[in-house]
Amino acid sequence: MSGGRLVFSLPDCGSQWLAGLLDAHPALHCFQGPFDPDVPDPTGRRTAAPNLGGVDAVLDGIWARWPVIAHVWTPAGWPFARHSPLNGHVLLRASHVVLLSRRNRLVQAVSQALAARTDRRAGSDQPEPLDLASIAWLVKQIPPTLRTHRRVLYTRDRPLLDLEYEQLFGPGLDLEARRATLERVFAFLGHSTGDEGVDRDAIARILDTVHASAPLRPWESVPNIGEIESALGSDETGWLLR
């Protein structure tokens, strides 16, 4: 059985921005983080140790009220238990999937590590070294995990739009290029940015925020960021400081 539309995103790939842009369309309101423990459960069906039936109950309850769900996952299994197959189950429940990732895997891995550290050390702004081994593991695991998800969707003949952060939110893009990519996303989901009722002011505000945020590189203050780039940076994996 399949449900509604799904944004299936690695962390720190712009899923919150994309959800906000989708929210500007009256037929694409998006619920973010259905299984994130920090997000209130609107269905009352989420459990601490979910199984397939529990996941289905949450998804069905949300899709009954929101046309789109944005689900953030990691190769390690989060937001479920480590190595859990439930992220793959969420993926297969969708009728249409926007698979959101980053071309620059090193930036994605470092950004994810920084976000996790901020969550653990709320209120602390003292830069600390990042764990090189854990970032190396992420950089290595992202491609095969994405390939597995794509292969499963293709074999199930499930509509898929591969979208990279750089295509919509990346630095160097002008507003026209961002709007063209956004129109492609809306079209994949069966709608248009030109439809009646679209909040174009909201879209403009979010894209302005994206443009203003593009030059920011918060990892520059990490003490061992040069070591991480020397060990893991390449034209294939991406760079942090170039």
MODELLER restraints for C-alpha pairs under 7 A, 6 or more apart:
rsr = mdl.restraints
at = mdl.atoms
rsr.add(forms.Gaussian(group=physical.xy_distance, feature=features.Distance(at['CA:1:A'], at['CA:93:A']), mean=6.56, stdev=0.5))
rsr.add(forms.Gaussian(group=physical.xy_distance, feature=features.Distance(at['CA:2:A'], at['CA:93:A']), mean=4.54, stdev=0.5))
rsr.add(forms.Gaussian(group=physical.xy_distance, feature=features.Distance(at['CA:2:A'], at['CA:94:A']), mean=5.24, stdev=0.5))
rsr.add(forms.Gaussian(group=physical.xy_distance, feature=features.Distance(at['CA:2:A'], at['CA:95:A']), mean=5.42, stdev=0.5))
rsr.add(forms.Gaussian(group=physical.xy_distance, feature=features.Distance(at['CA:3:A'], at['CA:60:A']), mean=6.88, stdev=0.5))
rsr.add(forms.Gaussian(group=physical.xy_distance, feature=features.Distance(at['CA:3:A'], at['CA:63:A']), mean=6.88, stdev=0.5))
rsr.add(forms.Gaussian(group=physical.xy_distance, feature=features.Distance(at['CA:3:A'], at['CA:93:A']), mean=5.51, stdev=0.5))
rsr.add(forms.Gaussian(group=physical.xy_distance, feature=features.Distance(at['CA:3:A'], at['CA:94:A']), mean=4.90, stdev=0.5))
rsr.add(forms.Gaussian(group=physical.xy_distance, feature=features.Distance(at['CA:3:A'], at['CA:95:A']), mean=5.58, stdev=0.5))
rsr.add(forms.Gaussian(group=physical.xy_distance, feature=features.Distance(at['CA:4:A'], at['CA:63:A']), mean=5.88, stdev=0.5))
rsr.add(forms.Gaussian(group=physical.xy_distance, feature=features.Distance(at['CA:4:A'], at['CA:67:A']), mean=5.97, stdev=0.5))
rsr.add(forms.Gaussian(group=physical.xy_distance, feature=features.Distance(at['CA:4:A'], at['CA:68:A']), mean=6.26, stdev=0.5))
rsr.add(forms.Gaussian(group=physical.xy_distance, feature=features.Distance(at['CA:4:A'], at['CA:94:A']), mean=5.30, stdev=0.5))
rsr.add(forms.Gaussian(group=physical.xy_distance, feature=features.Distance(at['CA:4:A'], at['CA:95:A']), mean=5.33, stdev=0.5))
rsr.add(forms.Gaussian(group=physical.xy_distance, feature=features.Distance(at['CA:5:A'], at['CA:67:A']), mean=6.37, stdev=0.5))
rsr.add(forms.Gaussian(group=physical.xy_distance, feature=features.Distance(at['CA:5:A'], at['CA:68:A']), mean=4.81, stdev=0.5))
rsr.add(forms.Gaussian(group=physical.xy_distance, feature=features.Distance(at['CA:5:A'], at['CA:69:A']), mean=6.49, stdev=0.5))
rsr.add(forms.Gaussian(group=physical.xy_distance, feature=features.Distance(at['CA:5:A'], at['CA:94:A']), mean=5.51, stdev=0.5))
rsr.add(forms.Gaussian(group=physical.xy_distance, feature=features.Distance(at['CA:5:A'], at['CA:95:A']), mean=5.57, stdev=0.5))
rsr.add(forms.Gaussian(group=physical.xy_distance, feature=features.Distance(at['CA:5:A'], at['CA:96:A']), mean=4.84, stdev=0.5))
rsr.add(forms.Gaussian(group=physical.xy_distance, feature=features.Distance(at['CA:5:A'], at['CA:97:A']), mean=6.14, stdev=0.5))
rsr.add(forms.Gaussian(group=physical.xy_distance, feature=features.Distance(at['CA:6:A'], at['CA:68:A']), mean=5.59, stdev=0.5))
rsr.add(forms.Gaussian(group=physical.xy_distance, feature=features.Distance(at['CA:6:A'], at['CA:69:A']), mean=4.97, stdev=0.5))
rsr.add(forms.Gaussian(group=physical.xy_distance, feature=features.Distance(at['CA:6:A'], at['CA:70:A']), mean=5.88, stdev=0.5))
rsr.add(forms.Gaussian(group=physical.xy_distance, feature=features.Distance(at['CA:6:A'], at['CA:94:A']), mean=5.79, stdev=0.5))
rsr.add(forms.Gaussian(group=physical.xy_distance, feature=features.Distance(at['CA:6:A'], at['CA:96:A']), mean=6.18, stdev=0.5))
rsr.add(forms.Gaussian(group=physical.xy_distance, feature=features.Distance(at['CA:6:A'], at['CA:97:A']), mean=4.91, stdev=0.5))
rsr.add(forms.Gaussian(group=physical.xy_distance, feature=features.Distance(at['CA:6:A'], at['CA:98:A']), mean=6.21, stdev=0.5))
rsr.add(forms.Gaussian(group=physical.xy_distance, feature=features.Distance(at['CA:7:A'], at['CA:69:A']), mean=6.14, stdev=0.5))
rsr.add(forms.Gaussian(group=physical.xy_distance, feature=features.Distance(at['CA:7:A'], at['CA:70:A']), mean=4.48, stdev=0.5))
rsr.add(forms.Gaussian(group=physical.xy_distance, feature=features.Distance(at['CA:7:A'], at['CA:71:A']), mean=6.07, stdev=0.5))
rsr.add(forms.Gaussian(group=physical.xy_distance, feature=features.Distance(at['CA:7:A'], at['CA:97:A']), mean=5.91, stdev=0.5))
rsr.add(forms.Gaussian(group=physical.xy_distance, feature=features.Distance(at['CA:7:A'], at['CA:98:A']), mean=4.72, stdev=0.5))
rsr.add(forms.Gaussian(group=physical.xy_distance, feature=features.Distance(at['CA:7:A'], at['CA:99:A']), mean=6.17, stdev=0.5))
rsr.add(forms.Gaussian(group=physical.xy_distance, feature=features.Distance(at['CA:7:A'], at['CA:100:A']), mean=6.91, stdev=0.5))
rsr.add(forms.Gaussian(group=physical.xy_distance, feature=features.Distance(at['CA:8:A'], at['CA:70:A']), mean=6.16, stdev=0.5))
rsr.add(forms.Gaussian(group=physical.xy_distance, feature=features.Distance(at['CA:8:A'], at['CA:71:A']), mean=5.15, stdev=0.5))
rsr.add(forms.Gaussian(group=physical.xy_distance, feature=features.Distance(at['CA:8:A'], at['CA:72:A']), mean=6.11, stdev=0.5))
rsr.add(forms.Gaussian(group=physical.xy_distance, feature=features.Distance(at['CA:8:A'], at['CA:97:A']), mean=6.69, stdev=0.5))
rsr.add(forms.Gaussian(group=physical.xy_distance, feature=features.Distance(at['CA:8:A'], at['CA:98:A']), mean=6.01, stdev=0.5))
rsr.add(forms.Gaussian(group=physical.xy_distance, feature=features.Distance(at['CA:8:A'], at['CA:99:A']), mean=4.98, stdev=0.5))
rsr.add(forms.Gaussian(group=physical.xy_distance, feature=features.Distance(at['CA:8:A'], at['CA:100:A']), mean=6.02, stdev=0.5))
rsr.add(forms.Gaussian(group=physical.xy_distance, feature=features.Distance(at['CA:9:A'], at['CA:15:A']), mean=6.34, stdev=0.5))
rsr.add(forms.Gaussian(group=physical.xy_distance, feature=features.Distance(at['CA:9:A'], at['CA:71:A']), mean=6.17, stdev=0.5))
rsr.add(forms.Gaussian(group=physical.xy_distance, feature=features.Distance(at['CA:9:A'], at['CA:72:A']), mean=4.77, stdev=0.5))
rsr.add(forms.Gaussian(group=physical.xy_distance, feature=features.Distance(at['CA:9:A'], at['CA:73:A']), mean=6.31, stdev=0.5))
rsr.add(forms.Gaussian(group=physical.xy_distance, feature=features.Distance(at['CA:9:A'], at['CA:99:A']), mean=5.98, stdev=0.5))
rsr.add(forms.Gaussian(group=physical.xy_distance, feature=features.Distance(at['CA:9:A'], at['CA:100:A']), mean=4.53, stdev=0.5))
rsr.add(forms.Gaussian(group=physical.xy_distance, feature=features.Distance(at['CA:9:A'], at['CA:101:A']), mean=6.13, stdev=0.5))
rsr.add(forms.Gaussian(group=physical.xy_distance, feature=features.Distance(at['CA:10:A'], at['CA:72:A']), mean=5.54, stdev=0.5))
rsr.add(forms.Gaussian(group=physical.xy_distance, feature=features.Distance(at['CA:10:A'], at['CA:73:A']), mean=5.41, stdev=0.5))
rsr.add(forms.Gaussian(group=physical.xy_distance, feature=features.Distance(at['CA:10:A'], at['CA:74:A']), mean=5.91, stdev=0.5))
rsr.add(forms.Gaussian(group=physical.xy_distance, feature=features.Distance(at['CA:10:A'], at['CA:100:A']), mean=6.53, stdev=0.5))
rsr.add(forms.Gaussian(group=physical.xy_distance, feature=features.Distance(at['CA:10:A'], at['CA:101:A']), mean=5.69, stdev=0.5))
rsr.add(forms.Gaussian(group=physical.xy_distance, feature=features.Distance(at['CA:11:A'], at['CA:72:A']), mean=5.92, stdev=0.5))
rsr.add(forms.Gaussian(group=physical.xy_distance, feature=features.Distance(at['CA:11:A'], at['CA:73:A']), mean=6.66, stdev=0.5))
rsr.add(forms.Gaussian(group=physical.xy_distance, feature=features.Distance(at['CA:11:A'], at['CA:74:A']), mean=6.94, stdev=0.5))
rsr.add(forms.Gaussian(group=physical.xy_distance, feature=features.Distance(at['CA:11:A'], at['CA:112:A']), mean=6.04, stdev=0.5))
rsr.add(forms.Gaussian(group=physical.xy_distance, feature=features.Distance(at['CA:12:A'], at['CA:108:A']), mean=6.19, stdev=0.5))
rsr.add(forms.Gaussian(group=physical.xy_distance, feature=features.Distance(at['CA:12:A'], at['CA:111:A']), mean=6.28, stdev=0.5))
rsr.add(forms.Gaussian(group=physical.xy_distance, feature=features.Distance(at['CA:12:A'], at['CA:112:A']), mean=6.09, stdev=0.5))
rsr.add(forms.Gaussian(group=physical.xy_distance, feature=features.Distance(at['CA:13:A'], at['CA:100:A']), mean=6.60, stdev=0.5))
rsr.add(forms.Gaussian(group=physical.xy_distance, feature=features.Distance(at['CA:13:A'], at['CA:101:A']), mean=5.64, stdev=0.5))
rsr.add(forms.Gaussian(group=physical.xy_distance, feature=features.Distance(at['CA:13:A'], at['CA:102:A']), mean=5.99, stdev=0.5))
rsr.add(forms.Gaussian(group=physical.xy_distance, feature=features.Distance(at['CA:13:A'], at['CA:108:A']), mean=6.97, stdev=0.5))
rsr.add(forms.Gaussian(group=physical.xy_distance, feature=features.Distance(at['CA:13:A'], at['CA:165:A']), mean=5.50, stdev=0.5))
rsr.add(forms.Gaussian(group=physical.xy_distance, feature=features.Distance(at['CA:14:A'], at['CA:165:A']), mean=6.32, stdev=0.5))
rsr.add(forms.Gaussian(group=physical.xy_distance, feature=features.Distance(at['CA:15:A'], at['CA:70:A']), mean=6.88, stdev=0.5))
rsr.add(forms.Gaussian(group=physical.xy_distance, feature=features.Distance(at['CA:17:A'], at['CA:206:A']), mean=6.93, stdev=0.5))
rsr.add(forms.Gaussian(group=physical.xy_distance, feature=features.Distance(at['CA:19:A'], at['CA:30:A']), mean=5.66, stdev=0.5))
rsr.add(forms.Gaussian(group=physical.xy_distance, feature=features.Distance(at['CA:19:A'], at['CA:70:A']), mean=6.80, stdev=0.5))
rsr.add(forms.Gaussian(group=physical.xy_distance, feature=features.Distance(at['CA:21:A'], at['CA:203:A']), mean=5.65, stdev=0.5))
rsr.add(forms.Gaussian(group=physical.xy_distance, feature=features.Distance(at['CA:22:A'], at['CA:28:A']), mean=5.39, stdev=0.5))
rsr.add(forms.Gaussian(group=physical.xy_distance, feature=features.Distance(at['CA:22:A'], at['CA:29:A']), mean=6.09, stdev=0.5))
rsr.add(forms.Gaussian(group=physical.xy_distance, feature=features.Distance(at['CA:22:A'], at['CA:30:A']), mean=6.49, stdev=0.5))
rsr.add(forms.Gaussian(group=physical.xy_distance, feature=features.Distance(at['CA:23:A'], at['CA:29:A']), mean=4.32, stdev=0.5))
rsr.add(forms.Gaussian(group=physical.xy_distance, feature=features.Distance(at['CA:23:A'], at['CA:30:A']), mean=5.79, stdev=0.5))
rsr.add(forms.Gaussian(group=physical.xy_distance, feature=features.Distance(at['CA:24:A'], at['CA:198:A']), mean=5.54, stdev=0.5))
rsr.add(forms.Gaussian(group=physical.xy_distance, feature=features.Distance(at['CA:24:A'], at['CA:199:A']), mean=4.86, stdev=0.5))
rsr.add(forms.Gaussian(group=physical.xy_distance, feature=features.Distance(at['CA:24:A'], at['CA:202:A']), mean=6.23, stdev=0.5))
rsr.add(forms.Gaussian(group=physical.xy_distance, feature=features.Distance(at['CA:24:A'], at['CA:203:A']), mean=6.49, stdev=0.5))
rsr.add(forms.Gaussian(group=physical.xy_distance, feature=features.Distance(at['CA:25:A'], at['CA:197:A']), mean=6.75, stdev=0.5))
rsr.add(forms.Gaussian(group=physical.xy_distance, feature=features.Distance(at['CA:25:A'], at['CA:198:A']), mean=4.63, stdev=0.5))
rsr.add(forms.Gaussian(group=physical.xy_distance, feature=features.Distance(at['CA:25:A'], at['CA:199:A']), mean=6.54, stdev=0.5))
rsr.add(forms.Gaussian(group=physical.xy_distance, feature=features.Distance(at['CA:26:A'], at['CA:197:A']), mean=6.33, stdev=0.5))
rsr.add(forms.Gaussian(group=physical.xy_distance, feature=features.Distance(at['CA:26:A'], at['CA:198:A']), mean=6.44, stdev=0.5))
rsr.add(forms.Gaussian(group=physical.xy_distance, feature=features.Distance(at['CA:27:A'], at['CA:67:A']), mean=6.81, stdev=0.5))
rsr.add(forms.Gaussian(group=physical.xy_distance, feature=features.Distance(at['CA:28:A'], at['CA:67:A']), mean=5.56, stdev=0.5))
rsr.add(forms.Gaussian(group=physical.xy_distance, feature=features.Distance(at['CA:28:A'], at['CA:68:A']), mean=5.99, stdev=0.5))
rsr.add(forms.Gaussian(group=physical.xy_distance, feature=features.Distance(at['CA:29:A'], at['CA:66:A']), mean=5.71, stdev=0.5))
rsr.add(forms.Gaussian(group=physical.xy_distance, feature=features.Distance(at['CA:29:A'], at['CA:67:A']), mean=5.94, stdev=0.5))
rsr.add(forms.Gaussian(group=physical.xy_distance, feature=features.Distance(at['CA:29:A'], at['CA:68:A']), mean=6.11, stdev=0.5))
rsr.add(forms.Gaussian(group=physical.xy_distance, feature=features.Distance(at['CA:30:A'], at['CA:66:A']), mean=5.90, stdev=0.5))
rsr.add(forms.Gaussian(group=physical.xy_distance, feature=features.Distance(at['CA:30:A'], at['CA:67:A']), mean=6.48, stdev=0.5))
rsr.add(forms.Gaussian(group=physical.xy_distance, feature=features.Distance(at['CA:30:A'], at['CA:68:A']), mean=4.52, stdev=0.5))
rsr.add(forms.Gaussian(group=physical.xy_distance, feature=features.Distance(at['CA:30:A'], at['CA:69:A']), mean=5.34, stdev=0.5))
rsr.add(forms.Gaussian(group=physical.xy_distance, feature=features.Distance(at['CA:30:A'], at['CA:70:A']), mean=6.63, stdev=0.5))
rsr.add(forms.Gaussian(group=physical.xy_distance, feature=features.Distance(at['CA:31:A'], at['CA:66:A']), mean=6.27, stdev=0.5))
rsr.add(forms.Gaussian(group=physical.xy_distance, feature=features.Distance(at['CA:31:A'], at['CA:68:A']), mean=6.35, stdev=0.5))
rsr.add(forms.Gaussian(group=physical.xy_distance, feature=features.Distance(at['CA:31:A'], at['CA:69:A']), mean=4.84, stdev=0.5))
rsr.add(forms.Gaussian(group=physical.xy_distance, feature=features.Distance(at['CA:31:A'], at['CA:70:A']), mean=6.06, stdev=0.5))
rsr.add(forms.Gaussian(group=physical.xy_distance, feature=features.Distance(at['CA:32:A'], at['CA:69:A']), mean=5.97, stdev=0.5))
rsr.add(forms.Gaussian(group=physical.xy_distance, feature=features.Distance(at['CA:32:A'], at['CA:70:A']), mean=4.69, stdev=0.5))
rsr.add(forms.Gaussian(group=physical.xy_distance, feature=features.Distance(at['CA:32:A'], at['CA:71:A']), mean=6.40, stdev=0.5))
rsr.add(forms.Gaussian(group=physical.xy_distance, feature=features.Distance(at['CA:33:A'], at['CA:39:A']), mean=6.30, stdev=0.5))
rsr.add(forms.Gaussian(group=physical.xy_distance, feature=features.Distance(at['CA:33:A'], at['CA:70:A']), mean=6.13, stdev=0.5))
rsr.add(forms.Gaussian(group=physical.xy_distance, feature=features.Distance(at['CA:33:A'], at['CA:71:A']), mean=5.31, stdev=0.5))
rsr.add(forms.Gaussian(group=physical.xy_distance, feature=features.Distance(at['CA:33:A'], at['CA:72:A']), mean=6.57, stdev=0.5))
rsr.add(forms.Gaussian(group=physical.xy_distance, feature=features.Distance(at['CA:34:A'], at['CA:41:A']), mean=6.79, stdev=0.5))
rsr.add(forms.Gaussian(group=physical.xy_distance, feature=features.Distance(at['CA:34:A'], at['CA:71:A']), mean=6.61, stdev=0.5))
rsr.add(forms.Gaussian(group=physical.xy_distance, feature=features.Distance(at['CA:35:A'], at['CA:79:A']), mean=6.21, stdev=0.5))
rsr.add(forms.Gaussian(group=physical.xy_distance, feature=features.Distance(at['CA:36:A'], at['CA:79:A']), mean=5.87, stdev=0.5))
rsr.add(forms.Gaussian(group=physical.xy_distance, feature=features.Distance(at['CA:43:A'], at['CA:58:A']), mean=6.20, stdev=0.5))
rsr.add(forms.Gaussian(group=physical.xy_distance, feature=features.Distance(at['CA:43:A'], at['CA:61:A']), mean=5.66, stdev=0.5))
rsr.add(forms.Gaussian(group=physical.xy_distance, feature=features.Distance(at['CA:43:A'], at['CA:62:A']), mean=6.71, stdev=0.5))
rsr.add(forms.Gaussian(group=physical.xy_distance, feature=features.Distance(at['CA:45:A'], at['CA:54:A']), mean=6.92, stdev=0.5))
rsr.add(forms.Gaussian(group=physical.xy_distance, feature=features.Distance(at['CA:45:A'], at['CA:57:A']), mean=6.46, stdev=0.5))
rsr.add(forms.Gaussian(group=physical.xy_distance, feature=features.Distance(at['CA:45:A'], at['CA:58:A']), mean=5.65, stdev=0.5))
rsr.add(forms.Gaussian(group=physical.xy_distance, feature=features.Distance(at['CA:46:A'], at['CA:54:A']), mean=6.66, stdev=0.5))
rsr.add(forms.Gaussian(group=physical.xy_distance, feature=features.Distance(at['CA:46:A'], at['CA:58:A']), mean=6.14, stdev=0.5))
rsr.add(forms.Gaussian(group=physical.xy_distance, feature=features.Distance(at['CA:73:A'], at['CA:79:A']), mean=6.14, stdev=0.5))
rsr.add(forms.Gaussian(group=physical.xy_distance, feature=features.Distance(at['CA:73:A'], at['CA:87:A']), mean=6.80, stdev=0.5))
rsr.add(forms.Gaussian(group=physical.xy_distance, feature=features.Distance(at['CA:75:A'], at['CA:141:A']), mean=6.54, stdev=0.5))
rsr.add(forms.Gaussian(group=physical.xy_distance, feature=features.Distance(at['CA:75:A'], at['CA:142:A']), mean=6.48, stdev=0.5))
rsr.add(forms.Gaussian(group=physical.xy_distance, feature=features.Distance(at['CA:75:A'], at['CA:145:A']), mean=6.38, stdev=0.5))
rsr.add(forms.Gaussian(group=physical.xy_distance, feature=features.Distance(at['CA:76:A'], at['CA:82:A']), mean=5.52, stdev=0.5))
rsr.add(forms.Gaussian(group=physical.xy_distance, feature=features.Distance(at['CA:76:A'], at['CA:83:A']), mean=5.52, stdev=0.5))
rsr.add(forms.Gaussian(group=physical.xy_distance, feature=features.Distance(at['CA:77:A'], at['CA:83:A']), mean=4.76, stdev=0.5))
rsr.add(forms.Gaussian(group=physical.xy_distance, feature=features.Distance(at['CA:77:A'], at['CA:84:A']), mean=5.25, stdev=0.5))
rsr.add(forms.Gaussian(group=physical.xy_distance, feature=features.Distance(at['CA:77:A'], at['CA:87:A']), mean=6.90, stdev=0.5))
rsr.add(forms.Gaussian(group=physical.xy_distance, feature=features.Distance(at['CA:80:A'], at['CA:86:A']), mean=6.93, stdev=0.5))
rsr.add(forms.Gaussian(group=physical.xy_distance, feature=features.Distance(at['CA:95:A'], at['CA:158:A']), mean=6.69, stdev=0.5))
rsr.add(forms.Gaussian(group=physical.xy_distance, feature=features.Distance(at['CA:96:A'], at['CA:158:A']), mean=6.54, stdev=0.5))
rsr.add(forms.Gaussian(group=physical.xy_distance, feature=features.Distance(at['CA:96:A'], at['CA:159:A']), mean=5.05, stdev=0.5))
rsr.add(forms.Gaussian(group=physical.xy_distance, feature=features.Distance(at['CA:96:A'], at['CA:160:A']), mean=6.13, stdev=0.5))
rsr.add(forms.Gaussian(group=physical.xy_distance, feature=features.Distance(at['CA:97:A'], at['CA:159:A']), mean=6.33, stdev=0.5))
rsr.add(forms.Gaussian(group=physical.xy_distance, feature=features.Distance(at['CA:97:A'], at['CA:160:A']), mean=4.91, stdev=0.5))
rsr.add(forms.Gaussian(group=physical.xy_distance, feature=features.Distance(at['CA:97:A'], at['CA:161:A']), mean=6.27, stdev=0.5))
rsr.add(forms.Gaussian(group=physical.xy_distance, feature=features.Distance(at['CA:98:A'], at['CA:160:A']), mean=5.97, stdev=0.5))
rsr.add(forms.Gaussian(group=physical.xy_distance, feature=features.Distance(at['CA:98:A'], at['CA:161:A']), mean=4.78, stdev=0.5))
rsr.add(forms.Gaussian(group=physical.xy_distance, feature=features.Distance(at['CA:98:A'], at['CA:162:A']), mean=6.08, stdev=0.5))
rsr.add(forms.Gaussian(group=physical.xy_distance, feature=features.Distance(at['CA:98:A'], at['CA:163:A']), mean=6.66, stdev=0.5))
rsr.add(forms.Gaussian(group=physical.xy_distance, feature=features.Distance(at['CA:99:A'], at['CA:161:A']), mean=6.10, stdev=0.5))
rsr.add(forms.Gaussian(group=physical.xy_distance, feature=features.Distance(at['CA:99:A'], at['CA:162:A']), mean=5.00, stdev=0.5))
rsr.add(forms.Gaussian(group=physical.xy_distance, feature=features.Distance(at['CA:99:A'], at['CA:163:A']), mean=5.88, stdev=0.5))
rsr.add(forms.Gaussian(group=physical.xy_distance, feature=features.Distance(at['CA:100:A'], at['CA:162:A']), mean=6.50, stdev=0.5))
rsr.add(forms.Gaussian(group=physical.xy_distance, feature=features.Distance(at['CA:100:A'], at['CA:163:A']), mean=4.99, stdev=0.5))
rsr.add(forms.Gaussian(group=physical.xy_distance, feature=features.Distance(at['CA:100:A'], at['CA:164:A']), mean=5.68, stdev=0.5))
rsr.add(forms.Gaussian(group=physical.xy_distance, feature=features.Distance(at['CA:100:A'], at['CA:165:A']), mean=6.87, stdev=0.5))
rsr.add(forms.Gaussian(group=physical.xy_distance, feature=features.Distance(at['CA:101:A'], at['CA:163:A']), mean=6.57, stdev=0.5))
rsr.add(forms.Gaussian(group=physical.xy_distance, feature=features.Distance(at['CA:101:A'], at['CA:164:A']), mean=4.97, stdev=0.5))
rsr.add(forms.Gaussian(group=physical.xy_distance, feature=features.Distance(at['CA:101:A'], at['CA:165:A']), mean=6.02, stdev=0.5))
rsr.add(forms.Gaussian(group=physical.xy_distance, feature=features.Distance(at['CA:102:A'], at['CA:108:A']), mean=6.37, stdev=0.5))
rsr.add(forms.Gaussian(group=physical.xy_distance, feature=features.Distance(at['CA:102:A'], at['CA:164:A']), mean=5.02, stdev=0.5))
rsr.add(forms.Gaussian(group=physical.xy_distance, feature=features.Distance(at['CA:102:A'], at['CA:165:A']), mean=5.01, stdev=0.5))
rsr.add(forms.Gaussian(group=physical.xy_distance, feature=features.Distance(at['CA:102:A'], at['CA:166:A']), mean=6.61, stdev=0.5))
rsr.add(forms.Gaussian(group=physical.xy_distance, feature=features.Distance(at['CA:103:A'], at['CA:164:A']), mean=6.13, stdev=0.5))
rsr.add(forms.Gaussian(group=physical.xy_distance, feature=features.Distance(at['CA:103:A'], at['CA:166:A']), mean=6.77, stdev=0.5))
rsr.add(forms.Gaussian(group=physical.xy_distance, feature=features.Distance(at['CA:104:A'], at['CA:237:A']), mean=5.88, stdev=0.5))
rsr.add(forms.Gaussian(group=physical.xy_distance, feature=features.Distance(at['CA:104:A'], at['CA:238:A']), mean=4.53, stdev=0.5))
rsr.add(forms.Gaussian(group=physical.xy_distance, feature=features.Distance(at['CA:105:A'], at['CA:139:A']), mean=5.82, stdev=0.5))
rsr.add(forms.Gaussian(group=physical.xy_distance, feature=features.Distance(at['CA:105:A'], at['CA:237:A']), mean=5.29, stdev=0.5))
rsr.add(forms.Gaussian(group=physical.xy_distance, feature=features.Distance(at['CA:105:A'], at['CA:238:A']), mean=6.06, stdev=0.5))
rsr.add(forms.Gaussian(group=physical.xy_distance, feature=features.Distance(at['CA:106:A'], at['CA:139:A']), mean=6.10, stdev=0.5))
rsr.add(forms.Gaussian(group=physical.xy_distance, feature=features.Distance(at['CA:106:A'], at['CA:233:A']), mean=6.81, stdev=0.5))
rsr.add(forms.Gaussian(group=physical.xy_distance, feature=features.Distance(at['CA:106:A'], at['CA:237:A']), mean=5.73, stdev=0.5))
rsr.add(forms.Gaussian(group=physical.xy_distance, feature=features.Distance(at['CA:106:A'], at['CA:238:A']), mean=5.50, stdev=0.5))
rsr.add(forms.Gaussian(group=physical.xy_distance, feature=features.Distance(at['CA:106:A'], at['CA:239:A']), mean=6.48, stdev=0.5))
rsr.add(forms.Gaussian(group=physical.xy_distance, feature=features.Distance(at['CA:107:A'], at['CA:240:A']), mean=6.14, stdev=0.5))
rsr.add(forms.Gaussian(group=physical.xy_distance, feature=features.Distance(at['CA:109:A'], at['CA:135:A']), mean=5.73, stdev=0.5))
rsr.add(forms.Gaussian(group=physical.xy_distance, feature=features.Distance(at['CA:109:A'], at['CA:138:A']), mean=5.95, stdev=0.5))
rsr.add(forms.Gaussian(group=physical.xy_distance, feature=features.Distance(at['CA:109:A'], at['CA:139:A']), mean=6.22, stdev=0.5))
rsr.add(forms.Gaussian(group=physical.xy_distance, feature=features.Distance(at['CA:110:A'], at['CA:135:A']), mean=6.49, stdev=0.5))
rsr.add(forms.Gaussian(group=physical.xy_distance, feature=features.Distance(at['CA:127:A'], at['CA:221:A']), mean=6.37, stdev=0.5))
rsr.add(forms.Gaussian(group=physical.xy_distance, feature=features.Distance(at['CA:127:A'], at['CA:222:A']), mean=5.50, stdev=0.5))
rsr.add(forms.Gaussian(group=physical.xy_distance, feature=features.Distance(at['CA:127:A'], at['CA:223:A']), mean=6.85, stdev=0.5))
rsr.add(forms.Gaussian(group=physical.xy_distance, feature=features.Distance(at['CA:128:A'], at['CA:222:A']), mean=6.05, stdev=0.5))
rsr.add(forms.Gaussian(group=physical.xy_distance, feature=features.Distance(at['CA:128:A'], at['CA:223:A']), mean=6.29, stdev=0.5))
rsr.add(forms.Gaussian(group=physical.xy_distance, feature=features.Distance(at['CA:129:A'], at['CA:222:A']), mean=5.82, stdev=0.5))
rsr.add(forms.Gaussian(group=physical.xy_distance, feature=features.Distance(at['CA:129:A'], at['CA:223:A']), mean=5.33, stdev=0.5))
rsr.add(forms.Gaussian(group=physical.xy_distance, feature=features.Distance(at['CA:129:A'], at['CA:224:A']), mean=5.34, stdev=0.5))
rsr.add(forms.Gaussian(group=physical.xy_distance, feature=features.Distance(at['CA:130:A'], at['CA:224:A']), mean=6.88, stdev=0.5))
rsr.add(forms.Gaussian(group=physical.xy_distance, feature=features.Distance(at['CA:132:A'], at['CA:228:A']), mean=6.22, stdev=0.5))
rsr.add(forms.Gaussian(group=physical.xy_distance, feature=features.Distance(at['CA:136:A'], at['CA:232:A']), mean=6.82, stdev=0.5))
rsr.add(forms.Gaussian(group=physical.xy_distance, feature=features.Distance(at['CA:167:A'], at['CA:181:A']), mean=6.77, stdev=0.5))
rsr.add(forms.Gaussian(group=physical.xy_distance, feature=features.Distance(at['CA:168:A'], at['CA:178:A']), mean=5.06, stdev=0.5))
rsr.add(forms.Gaussian(group=physical.xy_distance, feature=features.Distance(at['CA:168:A'], at['CA:181:A']), mean=5.93, stdev=0.5))
rsr.add(forms.Gaussian(group=physical.xy_distance, feature=features.Distance(at['CA:168:A'], at['CA:182:A']), mean=6.95, stdev=0.5))
rsr.add(forms.Gaussian(group=physical.xy_distance, feature=features.Distance(at['CA:169:A'], at['CA:210:A']), mean=6.21, stdev=0.5))
rsr.add(forms.Gaussian(group=physical.xy_distance, feature=features.Distance(at['CA:170:A'], at['CA:214:A']), mean=6.61, stdev=0.5))
rsr.add(forms.Gaussian(group=physical.xy_distance, feature=features.Distance(at['CA:171:A'], at['CA:214:A']), mean=4.91, stdev=0.5))
rsr.add(forms.Gaussian(group=physical.xy_distance, feature=features.Distance(at['CA:171:A'], at['CA:215:A']), mean=6.74, stdev=0.5))
rsr.add(forms.Gaussian(group=physical.xy_distance, feature=features.Distance(at['CA:183:A'], at['CA:192:A']), mean=6.12, stdev=0.5))
rsr.add(forms.Gaussian(group=physical.xy_distance, feature=features.Distance(at['CA:183:A'], at['CA:193:A']), mean=5.96, stdev=0.5))
rsr.add(forms.Gaussian(group=physical.xy_distance, feature=features.Distance(at['CA:186:A'], at['CA:192:A']), mean=5.21, stdev=0.5))
rsr.add(forms.Gaussian(group=physical.xy_distance, feature=features.Distance(at['CA:186:A'], at['CA:193:A']), mean=6.68, stdev=0.5))
rsr.add(forms.Gaussian(group=physical.xy_distance, feature=features.Distance(at['CA:219:A'], at['CA:225:A']), mean=6.97, stdev=0.5))
rsr.add(forms.Gaussian(group=physical.xy_distance, feature=features.Distance(at['CA:229:A'], at['CA:239:A']), mean=6.53, stdev=0.5))
rsr.add(forms.Gaussian(group=physical.xy_distance, feature=features.Distance(at['CA:229:A'], at['CA:240:A']), mean=6.33, stdev=0.5))
rsr.add(forms.Gaussian(group=physical.xy_distance, feature=features.Distance(at['CA:233:A'], at['CA:239:A']), mean=5.03, stdev=0.5))
